[in-house]
């Protein structure tokens, strides 16, 4: 599936591997890149939901907001603009890396 960034700092992290805002451990940055690759490789949303290790889930309070695990306490947050009525194929808009338990 396709993805874009709604966050210039995350886009910079993706393109350069560094960002002043996201001073994260290297293993979290590696997971960030791996998750983006998984999003790109997914044919449908079920490819992500079926991978239980991602803990891919709908976020409360917003109709199209989702998150997936980077590591125990870090989450990659995104919105999805659906391309079909079944809500199985969409464009991912990456919005944030959050410290889930901070």
C-alpha positions in Angstrom: 0.0 0.0 0.0 1.0 3.6 -0.4 2.2 5.9 2.4 2.9 9.6 2.9 4.0 11.7 5.9 1.9 14.3 7.7 4.9 15.1 9.9 8.0 16.7 8.4 10.2 15.5 11.2 9.2 11.9 10.5 9.7 12.4 6.8 13.2 13.7 7.5 13.9 10.6 9.8 12.7 8.4 6.9 14.8 10.1 4.2 18.0 10.8 6.2 17.9 8.4 9.2 18.1 11.4 11.6 15.8 14.0 13.1 16.3 16.6 15.8 12.8 15.9 17.2 13.1 12.1 17.2 16.2 11.3 19.1 15.3 7.6 19.4 17.4 4.5 20.1 18.7 2.8 17.0 16.6 -0.2 17.5 13.4 1.9 17.4 14.6 3.7 14.2 15.3 0.2 12.7 11.7 -0.9 13.6 10.3 2.3 12.1 11.9 1.5 8.8 10.8 -2.1 9.0 7.2 -1.0 9.7 7.2 1.3 6.7 8.4 -1.6 4.5 5.6 -3.8 5.9 3.0 -1.1 5.0 4.5 -0.9 1.5 4.5 -4.7 1.0 0.9 -5.1 2.3 -1.7 -5.8 -0.4 -4.7 -5.3 2.0 -5.2 -4.2 5.6 -5.5 -7.9 6.5 -1.8 -8.4 5.8 -1.2 -6.1 8.7 -4.0 -7.3 11.0 -2.9 -10.9 10.6 0.6 -10.1 11.9 -0.1 -10.2 15.7 3.4 -8.9 16.5 2.4 -5.5 15.0 -0.4 -5.1 17.5 -2.1 -3.1 14.6 -5.2 -1.5 16.0 -7.7 1.2 15.5 -7.2 4.2 17.9 -10.1 5.3 20.0 -11.7 8.6 19.3 -11.0 8.9 15.6 -12.6 7.1 12.7 -9.5 6.5 10.5 -6.6 6.6 13.0 -4.6 3.5 13.7 -1.4 2.5 15.4 1.1 -0.3 15.3 3.9 -1.3 17.7 7.5 -0.4 17.1 8.6 -1.8 20.4 7.0 -2.3 23.8 6.5 1.4 24.6 6.8 3.0 21.1 3.9 3.2 18.6 3.7 4.3 15.0 0.5 6.3 14.5 -1.2 6.9 11.2 -4.4 7.8 9.5 -5.8 5.8 6.6 -7.6 7.2 3.6 -9.6 4.3 2.3 -9.7 3.6 -1.4 -12.6 1.1 -1.3 -15.9 0.8 0.5 -14.8 -2.4 2.3 -12.0 -0.5 4.0 -9.4 -3.1 3.0 -7.1 -0.9 0.8 -6.0 2.6 1.6 -3.3 5.2 1.7 -1.4 5.5 5.0 -0.6 8.9 6.3 2.1 8.5 8.9 1.5 11.1 11.7 3.7 10.3 14.8 6.0 8.0 16.8 4.6 8.1 20.3 6.0 6.9 23.6 2.9 4.8 24.5 3.5 4.8 28.2 5.1 8.2 28.8 
